[in-house]
Amino acid sequence: MSDNLPGLIKQGAWQLLDLRHHSVLLLLGLVLMAVMLTGCDRQKQQNPPAPRPVEWMTIGPRTAPAQQTLTGEVRAHDETSLSFRLEGRILTRSADVGSRFSQGDTLAVLDSPAALNQVISAQADVSSSRAAEKVALLNLHRMRLLMPSGAIARAQLDTATADWQAALSRTQSSEAALKNAKENLRWTALTAPASGVVTGVSASAGQVVSAGETVFTVAAGNGRDVVFDVASPAMVSRQPGAVFHLALLRDPTVSALGHLRDISPQADPQTRSWRVRVTLDNPPPDMAMGASITVTLPAAETAAEAVMVLPASALTRQAGDPAVFVLDAVNNRVRRRAVHIAGYSADSVFIRAGIAPGERVVTAGVRSLRDGERVAWSKEDQDEAEL
């Protein structure tokens, strides 16, 4: 044991020296990393990120808004969905898409034997109730003749009167049931309520339909409307007598005039646009239903004032309201500013208020800009700004 003790002491000393050596290396590594990170931070502070280059334009003077042209579709002025009032299987269908019909024409017939059976049963009930009423009336007549001589009691006359009244009520009830049965039988034939043309068919012969299910879509009369969508109801003039100029898209020489029929009271939940219907005045034959039409909008009351025109790419949002980025030429920074919009076109937006002529507005990349962000101008832009 005493012989091994010096060796054990020497081995433990070398292990301690080895651990101290590793600790020193670890400490030196941590110090070097801290120095490198500090140098990177200083380099970042000395070299800040370059300002973002932007495209901009100087707002021109206010101008009167030009008439806008949109695209719409010709539709029937009065369009109706026809359906059976009863459920059943369609036996025959005598109309198809494009078929013209007159008022009272039969367009389809249901195979409904139950309706015919109800009519037969109701007729039998009427015959039975009328026979019972006749017998009760004769009995009442005899009782009235016997009553003065005292051959019958007063109660017997009252009973005969009550029997006759009950028979009369049953007759009236059975006659009403017969009328209902005949009406149901008549409803097995789908007739046209007015003259027109079939624009859509939703069921065929042999198909079972439920009561109220659409079978035909028809256009009644010869009236025609042009339907189109607008980004804002303010784009459409509501002045009495405002005229819409309409032309066939494939042949602009075919034109007509129209007047406003209605504007949808709320925006479509999918497209966020408003549906407008314009009634055609004496439409030419080429403006058939489904034809594409160009619509020239008359100036609306809200758009009658002079406006400033900007590219649609300059528009952004601020708290849900329309806004643009205005360029500060002194500090080379952009400021977000809310604006009031008078209308839109395919590639432009018309500004009523919020900015002034002569100011500089960013026209590209507005979605990636932040309020107060520093931006870069080209040399030509700086020279123009100084001028």
C-alpha positions in Angstrom: 0.0 0.0 0.0 2.8 2.4 0.9 4.5 1.6 -2.4 1.5 2.6 -4.5 0.7 5.9 -2.6 3.3 8.1 -4.5 2.0 6.9 -7.8 -1.6 7.7 -7.0 -0.7 11.2 -5.8 1.2 11.9 -9.0 -1.8 10.6 -11.2 -4.3 12.8 -9.3 -2.1 15.9 -9.7 -1.9 15.4 -13.5 -5.7 15.0 -13.7 -6.1 18.3 -11.8 -3.7 20.1 -14.2 -5.6 18.6 -17.2 -9.0 19.9 -15.8 -7.5 23.3 -15.2 -6.2 23.4 -18.7 -9.6 22.6 -20.2 -11.3 25.3 -18.0 -8.8 27.9 -19.2 -9.5 27.0 -22.8 -13.2 27.2 -22.3 -12.9 30.6 -20.7 -10.7 31.9 -23.5 -13.3 30.6 -26.1 -16.1 32.5 -24.3 -14.1 35.7 -24.2 -13.3 35.4 -27.9 -17.0 34.9 -28.8 -18.0 37.9 -26.7 -15.5 40.1 -28.5 -16.7 38.9 -31.9 -20.3 39.6 -31.1 -19.4 43.0 -29.8 -17.6 43.7 -33.0 -20.6 42.6 -35.1 -22.9 44.9 -33.1 -20.6 47.8 -33.6 -20.4 47.0 -37.3 -24.2 47.0 -37.5 -24.4 50.3 -35.7 -21.8 51.7 -38.0 -23.5 50.3 -41.1 -27.3 50.7 -40.7 -29.6 49.1 -43.3 -29.9 51.0 -46.6 -33.1 53.0 -47.1 -35.8 51.4 -49.2 -36.0 52.8 -52.8 -39.5 53.8 -53.8 -41.4 55.0 -56.8 -43.4 58.2 -56.5 -45.3 60.8 -58.4 -46.3 64.4 -57.9 -50.0 64.9 -57.6 -51.4 67.0 -60.5 -54.1 69.6 -60.3 -57.7 68.7 -59.7 -59.7 67.7 -62.8 -63.3 66.8 -63.5 -63.8 63.0 -63.5 -64.1 61.4 -66.8 -67.1 59.1 -67.7 -66.4 55.5 -66.7 -67.1 52.5 -68.8 -68.0 49.1 -67.3 -69.1 45.8 -68.7 -72.5 44.2 -68.0 -74.9 41.5 -69.2 -78.4 41.7 -70.7 -81.1 40.0 -68.7 -84.9 39.9 -68.6 -86.7 42.7 -67.0 -89.1 40.3 -65.2 -87.7 36.8 -64.6 -89.8 34.3 -62.8 -89.3 30.7 -61.4 -92.2 28.3 -62.1 -92.9 25.3 -60.0 -95.7 22.8 -59.1 -97.8 23.3 -56.0 -97.9 19.6 -55.5 -95.2 16.9 -55.3 -95.2 14.1 -57.8 -93.5 12.7 -60.9 -93.4 14.7 -64.1 -95.4 13.0 -66.8 -94.7 15.3 -69.7 -92.7 18.5 -70.4 -93.7 20.4 -73.5 -91.2 23.4 -73.2 -87.5 23.7 -73.4 -84.9 26.4 -73.2 -85.7 29.1 -75.7 -89.4 28.0 -76.2 -91.8 30.9 -76.4 -95.3 30.5 -74.9 -98.5 32.4 -74.3 -100.4 33.0 -71.2 -102.3 29.8 -70.1 -100.2 27.4 -72.1 -99.4 24.1 -70.3 -95.6 23.7 -69.9 -95.5 20.4 -67.9 -97.9 17.9 -66.3 -97.6 15.8 -63.2 -98.6 12.1 -63.0 -100.7 12.3 -59.9 -103.4 9.6 -59.6 -104.0 10.6 -56.0 -105.4 13.9 -57.1 -107.8 12.2 -59.4 -108.9 9.8 -56.7 -109.5 12.7 -54.4 -111.8 14.3 -56.9 -113.8 11.1 -57.4 -114.1 10.6 -53.6 -115.2 14.2 -53.1 -117.9 13.9 -55.8 -119.2 10.8 -54.1 -119.4 12.6 -50.8 -121.3 15.5 -52.4 -123.9 13.1 -53.9 -124.3 11.4 -50.6 -124.7 14.6 -48.6 -127.1 16.1 -51.1 -129.3 12.9 -50.9 -129.2 13.1 -47.0 -130.1 16.7 -47.2 -133.1 16.0 -49.5 -134.5 13.4 -47.1 -134.0 15.6 -44.1 -135.8 18.5 -45.9 -138.8 16.2 -46.8 -139.0 15.0 -43.2 -139.0 18.5 -41.9 -141.8 19.5 -44.3 -144.0 16.6 -43.1 -143.4 17.5 -39.5 -144.4 21.1 -40.1 -147.7 19.9 -41.7 -148.5 17.6 -38.7 -147.6 20.0 -36.1 -150.7 22.2 -36.2 -153.0 19.2 -35.7 -151.1 18.0 -32.7 -150.2 14.7 -34.2 -146.5 15.2 -33.2 -144.8 16.8 -30.3 -142.9 20.0 -30.6 -139.7 18.2 -29.8 -140.1 16.0 -32.9 -140.3 19.1 -35.1 -137.1 20.5 -33.5 -135.3 17.3 -34.1 -136.3 17.3 -37.7 -135.1 20.9 -38.1 -131.8 20.0 -36.5 -131.3 17.0 -38.8 -132.0 19.1 -41.9 -129.5 21.8 -40.8 -126.8 19.1 -40.1 -127.4 17.6 -43.5 -127.2 21.0 -45.1 -123.9 21.7 -43.4 -122.5 18.3 -44.5 -123.5 19.2 -48.1 -121.7 22.5 -47.9 -118.6 20.9 -46.5 -118.5 18.1 -49.1 -118.9 20.7 -51.9 -115.9 22.7 -50.5 -113.9 19.5 -50.4 -114.8 18.8 -54.0 -113.6 22.3 -55.0 -110.3 21.7 -53.3 -109.9 18.3 -55.0 -110.6 19.8 -58.4 -108.1 22.7 -57.6 -105.4 20.1 -56.7 -106.1 18.2 -59.9 -105.7 21.5 -61.8 -102.4 22.1 -60.1 -101.0 18.9 -61.7 -100.7 21.0 -64.9 -98.0 23.8 -64.8 -99.4 26.7 -66.9 -97.8 29.9 -67.9 -98.9 32.9 -65.9 -98.0 35.3 -68.8 -96.5 35.3 -72.2 -92.7 35.0 -72.4 -89.8 32.7 -73.2 -88.1 29.9 -71.2 -84.6 30.8 -70.0 -83.9 27.8 -67.9 -85.1 24.2 -67.3 -84.4 22.4 -64.0 -86.4 19.2 -64.3 -87.2 16.6 -67.0 -90.0 14.1 -67.7 -89.9 11.2 -65.3 -88.3 13.1 -62.5 -89.9 13.3 -59.1 -90.2 16.9 -57.8 -91.4 18.3 -54.5 -93.9 21.1 -54.1 -92.3 24.5 -54.8 -89.2 23.0 -56.5 -88.2 25.1 -59.6 -88.9 23.5 -62.9 -88.7 26.4 -65.3 -87.1 29.9 -65.2 -89.0 32.2 -67.6 -88.7 35.7 -68.8 -92.1 37.4 -69.1 -92.6 40.2 -71.5 -90.1 41.9 -73.8 -88.5 44.2 -71.3 -84.7 44.0 -71.0 -82.2 45.1 -68.3 -78.5 45.4 -68.2 -76.9 44.1 -65.0 -73.4 45.1 -63.9 -71.4 45.6 -60.7 -69.7 48.7 -59.3 -67.1 49.2 -56.6 -69.2 51.9 -54.9 -72.8 53.1 -55.2 -71.5 56.6 -55.4 -70.2 55.9 -58.9 -73.8 55.7 -60.3 -75.8 58.8 -60.7 -79.2 58.8 -59.1 -80.4 62.1 -60.7 -83.8 61.9 -62.4 -83.3 61.6 -66.1 -79.7 60.4 -66.0 -79.0 58.6 -69.2 -76.8 55.5 -69.5 -75.2 54.9 -72.9 -75.1 51.2 -73.7 -73.4 49.4 -76.6 -72.9 45.8 -77.7 -69.4 44.7 -76.7 -68.8 42.7 -79.9 -70.2 45.5 -82.1 -70.1 49.0 -80.6 -72.2 50.4 -83.4 -75.3 48.6 -81.9 -76.2 50.9 -79.1 -79.1 52.0 -77.0 -80.0 54.3 -74.0 -81.2 53.2 -70.6 -82.3 54.6 -67.2 -81.5 53.4 -63.7 -83.8 50.8 -62.3 -82.3 50.0 -58.9 -79.0 49.6 -57.0 -78.5 46.7 -54.5 -78.9 48.1 -51.0 -75.9 46.1 -49.8 -72.6 44.7 -51.2 -72.2 41.2 -52.3 -70.4 39.3 -49.4 -68.0 37.6 -51.8 -67.0 40.3 -54.3 -67.8 43.4 -52.1 -69.4 45.1 -55.0 -72.9 46.5 -55.6 -75.3 45.1 -58.3 -76.9 47.8 -60.6 -79.8 47.2 -63.0 -80.4 49.6 -65.9 -83.6 49.3 -68.0 -83.0 49.4 -71.7 -85.2 51.9 -73.7 -86.3 50.3 -77.0 -83.4 47.7 -77.2 -82.4 46.6 -80.7 -82.9 42.9 -81.5 -79.1 42.2 -81.3 -79.1 43.0 -77.6 -80.5 39.6 -76.8 -80.5 38.1 -73.3 -77.0 37.1 -72.2 -75.2 39.5 -74.6 -72.2 41.4 -73.1 -72.8 45.2 -73.0 -70.5 48.2 -72.3 -72.1 50.7 -70.0 -70.9 54.3 -69.9 -71.8 55.8 -66.5 -73.1 59.4 -66.3 -71.3 61.5 -63.7 -72.7 60.9 -60.3 -73.6 63.8 -57.9 -70.8 62.9 -55.5 -68.3 62.7 -58.4 -69.3 66.1 -59.9 -66.6 67.9 -58.0 -63.0 68.0 -59.3 -60.8 65.2 -58.1 -57.1 64.1 -58.0 -56.2 61.0 -60.0 -53.7 58.4 -58.7 -52.7 55.0 -59.8 -54.6 52.2 -58.1 -51.3 50.8 -56.9 -50.8 53.8 -54.6 -53.8 52.9 -52.4 -53.4 51.2 -49.0 -55.3 51.1 -45.7 -55.1 52.8 -42.3 -57.4 51.4 -39.6 -59.7 50.0 -42.3 -59.9 53.3 -44.2 -58.3 54.1 -47.6 -54.9 55.8 -47.3 -51.7 56.6 -49.3 -48.1 57.1 -48.4 -47.0 60.8 -48.7 -43.3 61.4 -49.3 -41.5 63.9 -47.0 -38.8 65.4 -49.2 -37.0 67.0 -46.3 -36.5 63.9 -44.1 -36.8 61.3 -46.9 -39.5 59.5 -44.9 -43.0 58.4 -45.8 -46.1 59.2 -43.8 -49.4 57.2 -44.1 -52.4 59.5 -44.6 -56.1 58.7 -44.9 -57.9 59.9 -48.0 -61.5 60.2 -49.2 -62.3 58.4 -52.4 -64.7 59.7 -55.0 -64.6 56.7 -57.4 -62.6 54.1 -59.2 -61.7 53.1 -62.7 -59.9 50.0 -64.0 -56.4 51.3 -63.1 -57.0 54.6 -61.3 -58.5 55.9 -58.1 -60.1 59.4 -57.8 -59.3 61.2 -54.5 -61.7 63.9 -53.2 -59.8 65.0 -50.1 -56.9 64.0 -47.8 -54.0 65.1 -50.1 -53.3 68.3 -52.1 -51.9 69.0 -55.6 -48.1 69.2 -55.6 -47.6 66.6 -52.8 -45.6 63.5 -53.6 -47.2 60.1 -53.2 -45.6 56.6 -53.3 -47.0 54.6 -56.2 -45.4 51.2 -55.8 -44.6 48.8 -53.0 -47.0 50.4 -50.5 -47.8 47.0 -48.9 -44.3 46.6 -47.6 -43.8 50.2 -46.3 -44.2 51.3 -42.7 -45.3 54.6 -41.4 -42.3 56.9 -40.9 -39.9 54.5 -42.7 -36.8 56.1 -44.4 -36.7 55.8 -48.1 -34.3 56.4 -50.9 -34.6 58.5 -54.0 -32.7 58.4 -57.2 -30.4 61.3 -58.2 -33.0 62.4 -60.8 -35.7 62.4 -58.2 -33.7 64.5 -55.8 -33.0 67.0 -58.5 -36.6 67.2 -59.4 -37.6 67.7 -55.8 -35.1 70.5 -55.3 -36.6 72.2 -58.4 
